[in-house]
């Protein structure tokens, strides 16, 4: 019987909210057994870019990453956000190790080709994640803290959606563990009405997703989140939940099936 492993992905909005972040880190630290934290940081990157006079461009919830923006996200994701999270987990007694995909070659990707005429720039689509190496770290008592950056094996860092990092990490670890993947963010789950925080959709299947995407119930940044959640389920991840950052106990939110 496989040991249980919990992967929690925390979004950039939560990273920017000290109250939510503090509770999430405390709750994450209290999770028994093996665990991994995956973080975003898009809002912080947008703020830093604006301070540097660099415009942020998004298409369907995904960031366009030109050379200047690549410098920003590498600094913010791989440095500022990642290392602060690691330091705070250490203060909670969690022996954390911050990683980008380039570190120990843990996630390799290729530069996204033109899609529907859109050049996403230095954005990576994942080719593989090394579950064996991650499981070795985890079995040594280390909690990986994954930044949303990958590499192409040719010396180039690539910006990669944090939900994709979480999904690919979960898929890579599924052969070794009974994996629960929790996408935590500032809402109680996937909402039928974005203006009603209590309109949580309890479950979403592939069929549901097609319907909600077509009628506009699900749009923007929620699209890649659910696409990645469904991909994880298809690849053998036991459970995927989208929920509030202050409710990572897995008892609330939207369950992806």
N, C-alpha and C positions, 0 to 999 in steps of 0.2 A: 504494500500500500504506500502510495506516494505521500511524502510530507507536504503539509500545506504551506503555501507561499502567497503573500499578499503584496500586490503591486498597487500603489496609489499614485495617480497622476494629479498634480495640483496646477491649476491654471494661473495665468499671469495676473488676473484681477485679484485673486486671493493672495498672491505674493505681495501685492501692493497694499493689502488691508491688514494692518498689524494685528488687530483683534482676531480676525478669522485665521490668519497665518499662525499666530501663537497657539490657538486651540488645536488647529490641525496638526502642528508639530508635536504637541503634547499627546494628542490622540494617536498619532502615528507611532510615537515612541512607545506607547502603551500596548501596541499590537504584539501579541505573543508570537514567538517563532520567527521564521524567515520572512524578510520583507525587502522591498525595493521602493524608492521614491523617484518619480519622474516629474520634472517641473517644466513649466513654460516660463514666460517672462516677456511676452510680447508688448504689454503696456509699458513696462520699464524701457524696453528697447525703443519704442516709439517716442517716449519722453526724452531719452538721451539723444536720439537722432534729431529731434526738433531743436534741442539745445545746441547741436552742432550744425544746424542749418540743413539737415538732410531730410527730404520729404519721404514719408512712409506711404507706400501704395499697396492696396489689398485687392484681390480678386477672389470672390467666392470664399471668403474667410481665410485665404492663404496669402502670405506676404510675398511681394515681389522683392527679390534680394539682388540689388546691383552691387558693384564692388564696394562702394562706400557703406551701404547697409550691411554687407557681410562683415566689415570691420566692427560695426556697432554690435551686431548680434553675437559675434565671437567674444567681444569684451563683456557684454552684459550677461549672456547666457552662461558662457564657460567660466567667467570670472565672478562678477559682482553677485549675481543671483545664486549661482551654484555654491560658491565658497561660503557665502553667508548662511545658506541652508545647512551645509556640512558643519559649520562651527556651532550652529544652534542645536543640531542633533547631538553633537559631541557633548554639549552642556547638559543634555537630557540623558546621557549615558548610552547613546547609540553610537557604535563605532562605524561612522559613515565614511565613505570614500566617493568623492566627486569624479564623475567620468563624462567625457564627451565620447562620441563614437570612435574618435581617433585613438583614444587611450586604450592600450592593449588590443587595438584593432577590433573593438567589441561590436561596432556597427559600421558596416561599409555600404556605400551608396554610389549612385551615378547621378550626374547632373541631369535634371529633368529636361527632356526634349521639348520643343515647341508643342503646345497643346491648344488646339482651336485658335491658332495664331497668336497665343500668349507666350511671351518669353518670361519665365519666372526668374531668370537670372541664376544666381548661385544657390539653387535649391536642390537638395538631394532626395531622390527616391530610393528607398532602402533595397539593397540586394540581399543582404544577410545580416543576422545578428548572431553573435557567438554565445549560445546558451551554455555550452560546456565551460567556457571561461568564466561567465557570470556565476554559474553554479559553484565553481571552485572557490570564487571569492566569498560567496554566501556561506558555503560550508566552513570557511575559515572564520566565520563570525562577523563578516563585513557586510554592511548595508550599502549597496550601491545607490548613489544619487545621480540620476542620469539627466544631463543637459540636452536640449534639442539641437545638437550639432552632430554631424556625421563626417565621414571623409571618403574620398574616392580611391584611396590607395596610390594616388599619384601626387601626393603632397598638397591636396586641396581640401580645405574645410568647406562643408556645405551646410546651409541652413535646412533643417528638417522639422516638419510639424511635430510638436510635442506629443500630440495624441498618437501620431504614427510611431514615435519612439516608444510610447507606452505599449501600444499594440504589438509592435515587433519584438519588444523585450518579453512580453507575456507569451507570445507564440514560441519564441526561442527557448523559454524556460518550461513550457508545457510538457515536454518529454521527461523532465526531471522532477516536476512538482505538480501538485494539485493546485492550480493557479486561480486566484480570484483577482480580477482587475477592476479597480475602482477609479472612475473618472470623477474627480471632485472639483467643483467650481462654485460660483456665487449663487446658483439657483438650486431649488430642491430636487430638480430632475429635469427631464425634457418636458416643456410646457406646451399645452394645447394653445394657450393664449399667453403671449409674452408679457402682457400687462397684469396677469393674474398669477401670482406666485404659488397659488394652491392648485392650479390646473395641471398637476403632474400626470403624465401618461405612465401608467404603472408598468406596462411591458411593451416592447417593440420587437417585432419579427422582421425578416426580410420583406415580407409582403406589406406589412405596416409601413415600413420605411419608404417603399416605392410610392405608396398612396400619400403619405405625409409630405414627401418631397414634391410630388406633382401638384398638390393643392396649396403648397406654401406654408403648411404648418411647421415644417422643419426647413430652415434656410441658413445662409451665412456660415458662421463658424461651427454651427452644430452639425452641418453636413459631414465634414471630415471626421468629426468625433464619432458619429454613429457608423460611418463607413468603417472606421478602424475597429470599433467595438464588434461589429458583425464579422469582420475579418478574423478577429481573435477567437470568437466562438467557433467559426468554421475550422480553425486550425487546432482546436482541442483545448482551448482555455475553458475552465469549468464554469466560471461565473463572471459576468460583466455587469457592473452597476454604474449608473450616472447619477450623482447625488450632490447634496450640499457639502461644502468643505467641512462643516461642523457636524457631519453625520456619516463619518466613514466607517461606522460599525456595520454597515451593510444591511441594515434593517429598513431603510427608507430609500426613496428615489425611483428611478426607472431601470428596470431589469431588461437587458438585451438578450433575446433568445434566438 
